[in-house]
Amino acid sequence: MIVIGAGTAGCIVAQELSNAGRTVALFDEGAGSAVGPLSRLPLTDGPQVRWYSTGDGGLLPRGRGPGGSALINAGYFLRWHQADFGGWPWPIETVARAYDLVDGGGAAGWLRASRVADDELSPIAAAFEHAATAAGLPAVAGPWSDVGVNRLRLNRRGGDRWTAWDAIEPLRDVAVHGGARVDRIERVGPGWAVATDSAIYSAPTVVLAAGTLGTARILLRSNLVDGPELEFIEHREQLVRYHVRGAAPPATALLHTVIHLADGVELRPYNGGFASYIPGVEPDAAAVGVALMRPQSRGRLTLDPDGELRVALPIPTADDRRRIDAGVRTVRELLAGTELKGVAEPGSASADEPLGTSQHACGTTPLGTATTDDGELRDHAGVFVADGSVLPTGGSAGPHATIAAVAAVIGNRLAG
């Protein structure tokens, strides 16, 4: 079998197949894997990052190399709300078992997801937790996220990131092809041919796990979807900036806690400004992200004349915009409250324009509609999709943990 993409989904699928004694070839366009400290986000030009243009002057980074985007993210690894799975073709018990594999039921698991401890919590995160609970929001306990204050779990070993690639080395019967960007796949007899920029490989089964954007590029170039475009879910985000009183102590990760509101908005009190975490960024004020997690709007993915992916971010509907604006008002109220008096300079809050994005593209080939319940593309037997592309709905938290759980289910069924 050929698995395309050595990020979280691809590595988990390869592990399941390898454990079942299958011979697997694992392809990734990147050629190396180097995890770093969670106190830094390596979002600079270099071999670990591929940039996608949004057409409006924006750029979306994605990780390259074994480990995928987990090489460059903030380590955020949180389950969705149980209520988020109402539109899924799988029973909640299937999802729960898969989550238990990847996060250990809230303690370790394949991807070493450990909760930020009380004595690790940054002063900023602690103040926002106190402010939110004082405003009547509950502190969420247990492994599932829910409306209220959700302490994050981070993929880490000590202060460093931990990726699916780290979790599954060494793999039995897996040939890793680094530096091999797949251009297209096509039917050849009873199987499939996979064309990279330098060679053609064949296999009866191909699993696409190149990340939602990478997989979309392959699907569109290979004419394996209806029409010239794919719609996708994205979490648009507005930043509320404020000035920290005094010098904020360094934090171990960009984000320690998130606050989920009842209308599908996630508040992200970042531990200071992004300049403290991203090399080369101009000094900036501290920020709280207001992210729309269950949007009505959808973005669109197409190919440009050179066959490269063109990304059009979703334009929020009136209701999407209303919910974002309500979240911004909530952040302003929290910043003005007594619980944050020692952290935020009074009257310093201001909202960034235009809207940003969370870099959480998903949902282009939903389970149960564009694919079978097992992730196999309809009308293209032998081609499976196992990354964020198959999420049939948006979720109330970031997608990383859910992508890992989905890959575990699909990989197990393929290993069958």
Secondary structure as UniProt FT lines:
FT   STRAND          2..4
FT   HELIX           8..19
FT   TURN            20..21
FT   STRAND          24..27
FT   TURN            38..39
FT   TURN            47..48
FT   STRAND          49..53
FT   STRAND          59..63
FT   TURN            66..67
FT   HELIX           68..71
FT   HELIX           82..85
FT   TURN            86..87
FT   HELIX           92..103
FT   TURN            104..106
FT   TURN            109..112
FT   STRAND          113..115
FT   HELIX           118..120
FT   HELIX           123..134
FT   TURN            135..136
FT   STRAND          148..151
FT   STRAND          153..157
FT   TURN            158..159
FT   STRAND          160..161
FT   HELIX           164..168
FT   TURN            172..173
FT   STRAND          174..177
FT   TURN            178..179
FT   STRAND          182..188
FT   TURN            189..190
FT   STRAND          191..196
FT   STRAND          200..203
FT   STRAND          206..208
FT   HELIX           211..221
FT   TURN            222..223
FT   STRAND          230..233
FT   STRAND          236..242
FT   STRAND          257..260
FT   TURN            262..263
FT   STRAND          265..269
FT   HELIX           274..276
FT   TURN            279..280
FT   STRAND          286..292
FT   STRAND          299..303
FT   TURN            305..306
FT   STRAND          309..312
FT   HELIX           318..336
FT   HELIX           338..340
FT   TURN            341..343
FT   TURN            346..347
FT   STRAND          350..351
FT   STRAND          356..357
FT   TURN            367..370
FT   TURN            373..374
FT   STRAND          376..377
FT   TURN            378..379
FT   TURN            381..382
FT   STRAND          383..385
FT   HELIX           388..390
FT   HELIX           400..415
//
